[in-house]
Amino acid sequence: MASIPSTMRALMAPFACTPKDYVIQEIPTPTITLPTQVMLRVHAFTFTPSEFKAANGEMKIFYKPQYPCQLAMEGAGEVVAVGSAVKNFKIGDGAYGLAFEKPAFRGAPPGLASEYAILDEKLLLPKPSHLSFEDVAPLTGVTVTAVQVFQRGMQLAGQQSLEGKTVFVGGGLSATGSIGAQYAKNVLGAGKVITTLSTGKMGLVDELMPGVVDEKVDYTKEKIAVAVPKQSVDFVYHTQATAPLGESIAITKPGTGALINIAGIPDKNVVREILGADRFPWWLSIALDGVQLWYKWMLLGSDIKYSMISGSPDVRQDLEKAGEVIALEKVKAVSTTVDFEDLEAVRRVCSLAYAGKGGVGQVVIRIR
């Protein structure tokens, strides 16, 4: 095992900026400070959409970055050092994970967009030997979220199984949508999976996720509630903030149908859990209550089992379930991969992800 250098390269936001201005800088290599921490030599990393907004200063109400700001919370790499209390990882092991815990925004960013990074053992999974670092790097967050979305929805609706049922997952080639569709079909045995795509991606979904999607809707040409019969879907996974929630409501079966939203405005309990009670202002509670009244009005009389959730990779039981699904290759990342050294390519694919249009799946940056 090579010695750990005192400095490392890291992808940084030098000031409040969009990905077109990201830079690679030489910064001090982090060191283990807690007995449960694991140091990774990072080989691949990814981003969640909110990270681009946070680095651009768009989430100042919750998080105020210190510039230059390290980037990325999710990735995969080789273990190069462990704290004294680490039990399940040793030097040389492959590991992957997402450094996100609730309450969030406490402390410095984990900075997985760098050659070395430190995560707590409880947030890591062992990398299966038959999968590459690039394969697993983007899967933790979206797979845990799928696990929790379907658990919550099925519980609310009293659904014991989705076998033979109809499931709608928005954005079939988005990061969350692609994994949600695969989870519904390959893990839960959904009879029919319906998704939305833009015109140029209609043919791609069968190539990238063969046998997963049964019905495709070109959202640029027709409304979901027109293409899909009203009140015909057993489970709706609403993944996109730009998609009208009213259309998802219209296609969900009344009484027995579940609609889980990860892209809307959450209720005050979800936000309080994310921020922590000590950082949750009273006025935000009032504002969120107002939004929830609007949602309740939209759902009035539908008898749809509705919930808004925020994925929690720090729930170990769900994280391990996600790891089992990933190891069995029940879900596979749909990703666009570029090399860390190609800064222009990194800026380009991250800019597409920040805009939320034109990209395919999740951005993966490979560090050789």
N, C-alpha and C positions, 0 to 999 in steps of 0.2 A: 504494500500500500504506500503510494507516494505521500510525502509530507504535505500538510495543509499550508498553503501560502499565507502570508500576512495580508495580502491584498487580493482582490478579485475584480472581474468585470461584471457590471450590472447594467441592465436596461433601466433608465431613469426618466422621470418627468422633471426637467430642470427648473420649470416654473409651472404655473397653472396653464396647461396646454392640452391640446388634442394629440393623438398619436403621431401626427405628421412632424411633431417637434421632439419626439423622444430621442434620447441620446444614449450611447454606451459610455460609461465612466468607470474609472478604476477607484474602488472604495475599499475600506478595511473589511477583511473577512470577519463574519460574526463568530462569537465563541459561545460555547455552552455555559449557561449560568444557573440552570436548574437541574436537579438530578433526573427528571423525567424527560429531558430534551434529547433529541436526535439530530445530528448534523448530516445533511445530505450533500453529496456532490451532484448538483442538479444536471440532469441530462435532457429534460423536456419540461416545459411549463405551458400554462394556458391562462386565460383571463376570464373573469365573469364580467358581463356588460356593465355592471355598476362601478367596476374599478376604473374604467375609462372616465366615467363621469366624476368620480371622486378625485382623480388626479387632475381634472380640469377645474376643480373648485366648485363643481355643481351641487355638491352635497354638504356645503359648509354648515348647514343647520345641524348636521349629525357628526361631521368629520372635517377637520381642518388640517390638510396635509402640511408637513414641513418640507420645504423645497431646498435642494433637489430631493425628490420623493422616489423611494424604491417602489417597485411594481410587482404584482402577481401574488396570489394567495394559494395557487394550486399547481401541483407539478409532481414530478417523479425523479428519483435519482438513486445513487448508491450510498449506503450508510458509510460514513468515514469516521464518525466519533459518536459515542453514546454517553449519557449521564449515568451516574452510579446506581440509579434506581430503575433503569430501563430493563425490562424483562424479556421482551419478545423480538428484539432486533439486535444484531451484532454487526461488527464491521464487515463490509463486503456484501451484505444483504441488499436486495433491491426493495424499494419502498415507494409508496405514493400516497398523496393525501391532499386535503384542503385545510389550510390554517385559518379556520373561522370558528369562533366560539361566541356564544351569547352570554352576557352582554358584549356587544361588539365595539370596535374602535377604542380598545383600551391598550395603549402601548404602540410601539413602532410597527409599521407594516412588516409582514414576514419576509417580503422580498424574494419570492421564488424566481423572479426574472433575473437571476444572477448565477454565478458558478457554484456558490455554496449558500445554503439556507438552513435554518433551524426550525424544527417543528416539535411539538409535544408528541410523545409516543401515542397518546390516546387518539390523536387525529390521523394516524398513519395506518395503512394497510400493507401487508407484504405483497410485493409484485409477483404474480404467477410467473414461473420460469418460461412458459410458452408464449408470453406476451412481452412486447418491447416496451421501453420507457415511453415512447411516443404513443403506443396503444393505450396505456393506462393513464397518462398524464391528465387528459381532459375529462375523465369519467367520474371522479368522486362526487362532485357537487350535483351534477345532473342525474346521476343514478340514485343517490340518496334522496333527492327531491322526488324522483319518480316513485320510489318505495313509499315515501311518506304521503304523497298525493293519493296514491291508490289505496293505501291503508286507511287514510282518513275518509275518503269518499265512500269506500265500501262499507266502512263502519257506520257512517251517517245514514246510508241508504239501506242498511241491513242486507247488503249483498254478500252472500257467502262465496260466490265465484263469478267470474266474468266469462266463463266458458260459454261459447255460443252467443254472447252478448255483442251489442254494437257499441264501439268506443270511438269518440272523436278526439283527436289531438291536433291542436293548431300548429302550424309551422313545421311541416314534416321534415324539412331539412335544416331546421334551426338546431342549436345545441340541445335545448330542452325537448323540443318536439321530436327530434329523431330518436332520442333515448326513450321518451315517453311512449312513442308508437311501438318500438321494439319490446319494451317492458310489457305493454298490454298484450301484444301478440305472443311473444316467445316465453314469457314467464306466467302470465295470467290466462293465456289461451283464449283471448278474445276472438269471437267468430268473425267479426268485421271491424276493420280499423279504417277510419276515414280521416283524411288530413287535408290541409290547404297548402298550396304551392303557387309560385308565380309561373308565368307561361314558360319561361326558359328552363325551369326546373322540373316540369311535369314528367319528362322522360328519365331524369336523373335518379329519382327516388327508387325506381325498380332496379337500377344498376347498383346503387349504393346500399340499398336495404332490400334485397330480393325476398319476396314472399311475405313482406310485412304489411304493406299498405294495400287495401282492397279497393278503395275508392278515393279518387283524387278530385279536389275542387280547385279550379283556377280562380283565386280570389281577386285577380285583376279583371276578370270578365263577368263574374256572377257572385251574388251574395250567398253566404253560407246557408242562410235560412230559406233560400230559394232552391239551391242545389241539393240540400239535404231535407228530406221530409220533416215537417214540424212534429215535435214531440215523439221522435222516433229513436233517440239515442239514449242508451242506458247509462253511459258515463262520459262526461265531457271534461277534458283537461284543457283549461283555458291558459295558454302559454304566452300570448302576445298582447302587449299593452295597446298596440295599434288596432287590434281586432275588436269590433263592437261587442261588448258583453251581451247586449240585447239579442244578438244573433245566436250566441251560445245558449242563452236562456230559451229561445224559441225552439231549438231542436232537441232540448232535453225532455225526457219523459216525465210528466208530472207524477207525483206520488212515490215512484220507485227510482227515479233518476237522480244521479249525483252530478254536481257541477263544482269542480275545484278550480279556483282561480289563483295563479301565482303571479299574475301580471297587473293586477289592479292596485287600488289603494287599500292597504290593510287596515284592520280595525285597531283600536288603541291597545288592546291586549297584546297583539302581535308586535306592534312597534315598541311598546314598553319592554317586552322580552328582548328585543334586539338592542335597544339603547340602554336598558337598565333603568330601574325606577328612579335612581338618583339623577339621571340626565333626561328625564321625560317631562317636558314643560306642561303646565296646566292648559295653556292655550292650544297646544297640539291635540290634547285629548278632546277638547270641544270641536276643533276642526275635523278630526277624524270621525267623531260621532255624527257630524253633519253629512259627511260622505256616506257613511253607513246607512243613514236614513234614505239617501238616494238609491242605494243598492236594494234596500228593503222594499222601496216603492216599485222598483223594476221587477222584483220577484213576487210582488203581491199577488196572491191567488194562484200561484203556480204549483205550490207544494213540492218544489224542487229542493233537494237536500244540498245546500250551498255552504261553502266555506272558502276562506282565503287563508293560505298558509305561506310560510317562509321556510325554505329548506333548512334543516339543522344537522349538519354533519357531525356535530358534537354529541349527538345521541348515539352512543356506541353500538347498541343493538341494531339500529337501522344501518349504521355504517358497515357493520360486519355482514349484514344481509346483502347490502349493495356489493360488497367485496365478493361474496359467493356468486352472485349473478354475473359479475364481471369475469371471474375466474372460469366460469362455465361458458363464457362467450355468448350468453343470452342477449347481451347488448354489446354493440361495438361502436366505437366513436366514428362519427362522420366528421372529418376534420380537414382543414387546410394547413399543411405543414411547411414551414420555411426555416432556414437556418439563422441562428442568432447572429452570425458574422455578417449576414446580408441585411444591414440596417434598413436599406430602402425597402426591401421586401417585408421586413417586420413592420415598418411604418405603414405600408400599403395594406396589408391584411388586417392590421389592428384598426386602421381607419375605416375599413369596411365593417368590421365588427362594431365599432363605435357608432357608425351611422345606422346599423341595424338593417342594411339592405345590400344585396349584391353578393354577399358571401355565402359559403356553403359550410354548414356545421360550425364547428368550433375551431378557433385559431390554436395551433400548436407550434411552439418555437423550440427547435432542437438545438441543444448545445453539445457540440462534439468534444 
